[in-house]
Amino acid sequence: MANKTANVNARVEEDVKREAENILANMGIPASVGINMFYHQIIYCHGLPFRPVVPKKTQQSLEDMTRAEFDARMAAGLADAKAGRGLGVEDAFDQLIAGTPAGEAVNG
């Protein structure tokens, strides 16, 4: 094993540090070993060992909506249903079971 003589000092968000170290600890990996593994992967990949992306928020949760936004969504859904747009209950459940993304499940 190589002699470890270099120190790494980095400022990170406390909650990110805590969560990452908890995950590493559950795996039996000290934080210093996890950081060393990350550095090795950077070397092996000649870059980051993952593709950094910002995940696209696909659905807005009820907690994130105002009352007006919720009411507007419900009114739009009711209008779609009255106009015959959308899926029947059985088709909707079939697609849910099959794993079809919600955005692709609507017809019309």
C-alpha positions, 0 to 999 in steps of 0.5 A: 500500500502506498504511503499516504502523506498528502492532506486534502482540505475542502469546505463542504456543506455540513449536511452533505458531509454528514449524509455522505459519511453516514453512507460510507460508514454503513458500507464500512468505509472511512471517509478518508478511504472514500475520498481516496477512492474518488481520487483514484476514479478521477485518475482512471476515468481521466475526469469525473467518474460520473456525468454531472447533471441537474435532474429535471423536476418532472412532477410538482408535489402537492406541498410545492403548490399554492392553492391556486395552482392546485385548483388550476390543475384540478380544473384542467384535469376535469376539463380534459376528462369532460372532453374525453382526453386522457385514459380510462381507469384500466388503461391508466393502471395498465400503464402504471404497472408497465412503468410508462412515464406519466407524461407519455400516458396521456393521449389527445 
